[in-house]
């Protein structure tokens, strides 16, 4: 099972890698929205969860979430936002656009793994 | 929280909020319980600041958040954040880690300052890297400065307001 993380911070991607490996999943990494869409185009069948940062260069995480949810091939893949943007307005926007969870940085490894498992569970229903 | 920051406080800096945010980020991401350093003499025993993570906070009151650390502190923080061994860390990891650290402090403070005179938008965080960096501003720019420590970890935050 593959998890795609999209974050312009290599350190955040490494933190997420730690959680993904604990769950014995495989991690795919993208630095920005364009790279994420490229990976999805090639590997969407295997991707079971997408983790998105909000503030990124190029396409921001929210725009990327919307384009994933508008795409017939990808829209069933659960998407969790992982971001420092913590205002209610952002959270509501993301959930309304189809995000399965919204995790605010900073987070503990336990929170991250728990939310990932919940998202995967939702995605499999 | 912090709803008392109305227009009457426009000429101040909400240092308490950034202090709270820093405590929260450091503890959540690394498990370190940092404390304020009171004595400036104590602070100057370790004057080296090699990596600065910074972000412009754009709002009614514009501010700049600066988080400064030396390489040893950066290594410890990033090692605890990522679970990577100190020997595995590259320079880029330290720069990116401290940049992300500033991002998280700014994000954490932002939510506490929502609907106050200091509410702001996050911008792209960046790092300044060198040897023993100091940030100097004009006298007219207000500044909040505080150093925090826990064992080998020492973190300085500054907020410039203009």
Interface residues (C-beta under 8 A of the other chain):
Chain A: X9 X10 X11 X12 X14 X15 X18 X55 X57 X83 X84 X85 X86 X87 X104 X105 X106 X107 X108
Chain B: X24 X25 X28 X29 X78 X81 X82 X83 X84 X92 X93 X96 X97 X99 X100 X103 X104 X106 X107 X108 X110 X111 X114 X122 X124
